[in-house]
């Protein structure tokens, strides 16, 4: 078990392992990002990335086929793209279209290319596509009036998996956002107009939505978990990528404290929730469609 | 600033100001009320009447759906009929009477044209006369006293009419434009044109008579010129002047004042309206005319350009006002433009412009200007108020947005409000610009969008009345319960200036106790007062409060930074101290885990107080949430990565006191300072508990701020404390494990504190050091038991085997080994079924009798595992299906033929059966053209021992493979090409008697069943796609588990099956390509110790470690180096499979 203590001088806000599970990136209120090499029980600090002017909220590794690339977002309103080449980390791009804290950043599924989704407290989300030519074209969408707290891509999926197979399948590119207007919104890429359009608005929380997470599983049902300041976690599910979203609360009673983060396991079965009580709880759907606790971590 | 209505144009709040109105809905035509108060916009959905003096009130909507765009709308220019509007509705012209209710406002419909009307014009002198022109080439003049048919009609026959205009001076004369020409007609002259003006190179879009000189007319055309004519000049067709522009002109009109004109482009021209003077250029023209008659053509020389629209301007018009009954020309003008960018703008005019067009203000007039009653038709009129009485009483606004109340206009008031911008020449397109509020309307629209759950039942900006409903956490019993509130807000006229706070009133409500209600009202009034004292808008803050959120009452925080906390701190003395400490104790007991660890955060943040305002943002608007201090993220390999803020999390209260002790230690040299610091810590605590855990990041550090500020004070007062701080920390490190310092300190504190410290100080010693550097920890946990998918299973599972039953049995054992009972059972059943099918054992007829057996089972199993989300099993089941399929379809390709297919028929047959065998074969080839039948047939008999009579399977297969197309071609005609196995089914029964002894027909039956659906166990083609997805997903998982070789194997199986399937059904290969691409696009860059995970290089035959290449076609793997070496010389895959791998993908990628 890897256990790293006091990696940062301040609170850690995110820690992400890369695709191969070899490198760990952590970010903190101390405005730095640290990269660790993880090998079994051992870990080694490789580099400390300094560049943000505010606390760094989230980091995300790009798919390895694009190189060793990390994206980070911060309270300073910037998204910085870092790249390692020959063992040296450098900033390769800074993305500053937001006028307030950028609260989440996530790379799109690698099938879409080098594309980044960022959510900001200025009420907007931006999608930045880094083209081969080295240019990037941000698309900025007004998503939630008061602020967007989290945004998450859907896994690559196709419209109408069930239907007549003679028709060519249509790629369905979507993402979900959660905001300070207590709403969860689903956005869809319209292939014809090349714009992102609002597909659905999910109203189920009575306070700020802190995190949204789209299950990476591409089974027939799509799952989105949204956690909120109102101490609830809602699982939204949709059949066959169409029709209405069904709301299921993870548990009837409220959680003991606000919830901060939701994370799905790779196969999409287990949901890990973490919140203000400094505790991580795991949840699993049973065959009747209810969610039952599957474990707990408390250091 | 406030907007108030005026009954006098000189009290208008908008005249002379710039204004932008956003009106969505595809409005194509605009006109203005002669009193210049209302404008009308027309679209296919009807008319909007907008009161320019109260732009915040929503428009009145006259609903009228037409399939065609409204070509023109005009407000009657006559004081006698100020309530008439005429608009086009395809071939009809509709006269609206605005004194009627909106549902009944159509007074006349003029129907005389056979095709769409293009233009309408009221006669400027006679109120009841108007002219229309149409695509049907006709120009009609109508008298509304007998609206049945036009009283005058004319037509130039050839081309459709685009515009019609009455002469301002002679009410018998009108002009119409047809294609490139303009015709002047006289009502008394029948349909012979008075004059025909020819000269434009392209169609004329706009004509306009001069207002003062009756014989002058201007025309604007697509050819980019404006021509001025004097038609009485002896029927001359020569234009007197031509002005060239570099854009096609959509509209060109004389100014209603002075001597000038305006043109606007159809496209290009920077979406502007250009104003030109005729005075000056007349002189020019006069000069040049004398020299050269052809040079009466000049370039456009605008004296002013109204620029700002982002799309083309659809129309422009003039808004004017003058004093009542005046004999002096004191008219003032304002340009109104309506653009395709859906915005209506008012442009004020300057005196310089009046001068430039030689408009003499305050000139004596020969006759009075017409007087118009300055009133609006924007308000809805109820039917009960008959148009008989000419009093248009103001109706109380009943506008409603989203509440259940009946909404008359169906226009979202909030959206409407948000489209109104006053005094704002440039709409804030800038992303970074913090929109500034200019008036109540903008404030309401801003908050309306910010609080989607607040329902505005009524908004009346002009009277300052707002009625809204919301749900707020005001229940006394349960803080989580929300109570419905209806709140009435009365905003005084001078809001938000000092002393003009809004008045609040909360409707009686059973759920709301009087006390709470009073408290809310007091608070709201307090907020209102505090904000308006600073001339700030306060409604947003009030709503924040009503929704139970924190309101920043410390306005100074944003304006300047007075020593607010210092003052408070100074006012605290030792007398209050004991009560203070009590409150800490009570906090200690009440503070539960409910409270998020804000203390921790604020405490740790005090090292970087400069974060505040670093980015120049208004912190009141900063909605960044409180950061998380712990979290859990699943890693790709299935471990859970958790991070927490502290290692051995002490109780919160302990941490809190810990903080206290530390602070006290820091300044132990100066006991007086303690009070302040202690107070501040208490202050934080106080805020946290009362505000019920803040949501916003800034809230946490505004609390923190107070702290840092006072510590600054500390250092100011005591210059040595800064120096001593560093050494203190060092000392502290030394002292860890030794609590003497703490103990020696305690006596300096007051009793209450001493007690509470006593209980925690040992703890504080342990973590004292770490609290300075915010202890955090990252750990990974494994939860493999939770997962349906198991890497160990993946490692040992067989994916490919020519005998699916063996594979299933093997997998069953693997699953059992790792304790997956259910999965093991599933594999076992599968294995039995497969075995039964393979052996064609006569004893397992039960299953064979139910041909759906295995198919049914796989389908059910897939359903089950879909429910369980077990991607591993789903993919494996798909693999089994694929394996079955492949083994039936194409055995030669994948497996070693020699062993498996030694003989075809294995019964101990007599010679006499030979003919039968041949017959069977031929029947098959005839009965079903799909090659697979043969293979299945082969497969079903695999296990029987070789005999002399059998046909070599190789031959047969080769036959089948070599000539399938030929056979298809030959055999198709006699019978339907597919799904014809019932024919085949009949034929064997002919032999039933003969072959009964060996039960051949039963075998046949089973085989034929599989012919029916050659895919066998993949139920239908839709499932293929599903299977593909599952396999693809599992392949991803395998890759992340570090099992690339397994993954390749898996993909090989799926691709083979899918390829076959696609070949057969001539399927769209796009999906396949996707899968293929995915197999090659990932470069393996990491190494694994596990030997089992990696295969051998096909070139050097050594184990592959490090980076390798996987061919997208044949899935053979090579070392990177080997690949480079081989492909330098070779052109075929080194494995000998015949694949041209470089064609499959780019090696350099």
Boltz contact constraints between the chains, C-beta under 6 A:
constraints:
  - contact:
      token1: [A, 1]
      token2: [B, 780]
      max_distance: 6.0
  - contact:
      token1: [A, 2]
      token2: [B, 780]
      max_distance: 6.0
  - contact:
      token1: [A, 3]
      token2: [B, 779]
      max_distance: 6.0
  - contact:
      token1: [A, 4]
      token2: [B, 778]
      max_distance: 6.0
  - contact:
      token1: [A, 5]
      token2: [B, 777]
      max_distance: 6.0
  - contact:
      token1: [A, 6]
      token2: [B, 775]
      max_distance: 6.0
  - contact:
      token1: [A, 9]
      token2: [B, 773]
      max_distance: 6.0
  - contact:
      token1: [A, 10]
      token2: [B, 604]
      max_distance: 6.0
  - contact:
      token1: [A, 10]
      token2: [B, 774]
      max_distance: 6.0
  - contact:
      token1: [A, 11]
      token2: [B, 629]
      max_distance: 6.0
  - contact:
      token1: [A, 11]
      token2: [B, 645]
      max_distance: 6.0
  - contact:
      token1: [A, 11]
      token2: [B, 774]
      max_distance: 6.0
  - contact:
      token1: [A, 12]
      token2: [B, 643]
      max_distance: 6.0
  - contact:
      token1: [A, 12]
      token2: [B, 776]
      max_distance: 6.0
  - contact:
      token1: [A, 13]
      token2: [B, 627]
      max_distance: 6.0
  - contact:
      token1: [A, 13]
      token2: [B, 628]
      max_distance: 6.0
  - contact:
      token1: [A, 15]
      token2: [B, 641]
      max_distance: 6.0
  - contact:
      token1: [A, 15]
      token2: [B, 643]
      max_distance: 6.0
  - contact:
      token1: [A, 15]
      token2: [B, 778]
      max_distance: 6.0
  - contact:
      token1: [A, 17]
      token2: [B, 635]
      max_distance: 6.0
  - contact:
      token1: [A, 19]
      token2: [B, 636]
      max_distance: 6.0
  - contact:
      token1: [A, 20]
      token2: [B, 1086]
      max_distance: 6.0
  - contact:
      token1: [A, 21]
      token2: [B, 635]
      max_distance: 6.0
  - contact:
      token1: [A, 21]
      token2: [B, 637]
      max_distance: 6.0
  - contact:
      token1: [A, 65]
      token2: [B, 1082]
      max_distance: 6.0
  - contact:
      token1: [A, 76]
      token2: [B, 615]
      max_distance: 6.0
  - contact:
      token1: [A, 99]
      token2: [B, 432]
      max_distance: 6.0
  - contact:
      token1: [A, 101]
      token2: [B, 624]
      max_distance: 6.0
  - contact:
      token1: [A, 121]
      token2: [B, 623]
      max_distance: 6.0
  - contact:
      token1: [A, 121]
      token2: [B, 624]
      max_distance: 6.0
  - contact:
      token1: [A, 145]
      token2: [B, 449]
      max_distance: 6.0
  - contact:
      token1: [A, 145]
      token2: [B, 450]
      max_distance: 6.0
  - contact:
      token1: [A, 146]
      token2: [B, 450]
      max_distance: 6.0
  - contact:
      token1: [A, 146]
      token2: [B, 623]
      max_distance: 6.0
  - contact:
      token1: [A, 147]
      token2: [B, 623]
      max_distance: 6.0
  - contact:
      token1: [A, 149]
      token2: [B, 625]
      max_distance: 6.0
  - contact:
      token1: [A, 161]
      token2: [B, 1025]
      max_distance: 6.0
  - contact:
      token1: [A, 161]
      token2: [B, 1026]
      max_distance: 6.0
  - contact:
      token1: [A, 162]
      token2: [B, 1022]
      max_distance: 6.0
  - contact:
      token1: [A, 165]
      token2: [B, 1021]
      max_distance: 6.0
  - contact:
      token1: [A, 165]
      token2: [B, 1022]
      max_distance: 6.0
  - contact:
      token1: [A, 165]
      token2: [B, 1025]
      max_distance: 6.0
  - contact:
      token1: [A, 168]
      token2: [B, 1068]
      max_distance: 6.0
  - contact:
      token1: [A, 180]
      token2: [B, 623]
      max_distance: 6.0
  - contact:
      token1: [A, 181]
      token2: [B, 452]
      max_distance: 6.0
  - contact:
      token1: [A, 208]
      token2: [B, 695]
      max_distance: 6.0
  - contact:
      token1: [A, 218]
      token2: [B, 1029]
      max_distance: 6.0
  - contact:
      token1: [A, 218]
      token2: [B, 1033]
      max_distance: 6.0
  - contact:
      token1: [A, 219]
      token2: [B, 866]
      max_distance: 6.0
  - contact:
      token1: [A, 229]
      token2: [B, 695]
      max_distance: 6.0
  - contact:
      token1: [A, 256]
      token2: [B, 593]
      max_distance: 6.0
  - contact:
      token1: [A, 257]
      token2: [B, 593]
      max_distance: 6.0
  - contact:
      token1: [A, 257]
      token2: [B, 596]
      max_distance: 6.0
  - contact:
      token1: [A, 258]
      token2: [B, 596]
      max_distance: 6.0
  - contact:
      token1: [A, 260]
      token2: [B, 628]
      max_distance: 6.0
  - contact:
      token1: [A, 261]
      token2: [B, 628]
      max_distance: 6.0
  - contact:
      token1: [A, 261]
      token2: [B, 631]
      max_distance: 6.0
  - contact:
      token1: [A, 263]
      token2: [B, 632]
      max_distance: 6.0
  - contact:
      token1: [A, 263]
      token2: [B, 633]
      max_distance: 6.0
  - contact:
      token1: [A, 263]
      token2: [B, 634]
      max_distance: 6.0
  - contact:
      token1: [A, 265]
      token2: [B, 634]
      max_distance: 6.0
  - contact:
      token1: [A, 266]
      token2: [B, 636]
      max_distance: 6.0
  - contact:
      token1: [A, 267]
      token2: [B, 789]
      max_distance: 6.0
  - contact:
      token1: [A, 267]
      token2: [B, 871]
      max_distance: 6.0
  - contact:
      token1: [A, 269]
      token2: [B, 869]
      max_distance: 6.0
  - contact:
      token1: [A, 270]
      token2: [B, 786]
      max_distance: 6.0
  - contact:
      token1: [A, 272]
      token2: [B, 632]
      max_distance: 6.0
  - contact:
      token1: [A, 272]
      token2: [B, 640]
      max_distance: 6.0
  - contact:
      token1: [A, 274]
      token2: [B, 630]
      max_distance: 6.0
  - contact:
      token1: [A, 274]
      token2: [B, 631]
      max_distance: 6.0
  - contact:
      token1: [A, 274]
      token2: [B, 632]
      max_distance: 6.0
  - contact:
      token1: [A, 276]
      token2: [B, 596]
      max_distance: 6.0
  - contact:
      token1: [A, 277]
      token2: [B, 593]
      max_distance: 6.0
  - contact:
      token1: [A, 278]
      token2: [B, 630]
      max_distance: 6.0
  - contact:
      token1: [A, 278]
      token2: [B, 644]
      max_distance: 6.0
  - contact:
      token1: [A, 278]
      token2: [B, 649]
      max_distance: 6.0
  - contact:
      token1: [A, 280]
      token2: [B, 632]
      max_distance: 6.0
  - contact:
      token1: [A, 280]
      token2: [B, 642]
      max_distance: 6.0
  - contact:
      token1: [A, 287]
      token2: [B, 867]
      max_distance: 6.0
  - contact:
      token1: [A, 294]
      token2: [B, 786]
      max_distance: 6.0
  - contact:
      token1: [A, 295]
      token2: [B, 783]
      max_distance: 6.0
  - contact:
      token1: [A, 297]
      token2: [B, 642]
      max_distance: 6.0
  - contact:
      token1: [A, 297]
      token2: [B, 781]
      max_distance: 6.0
  - contact:
      token1: [A, 299]
      token2: [B, 644]
      max_distance: 6.0
  - contact:
      token1: [A, 299]
      token2: [B, 777]
      max_distance: 6.0
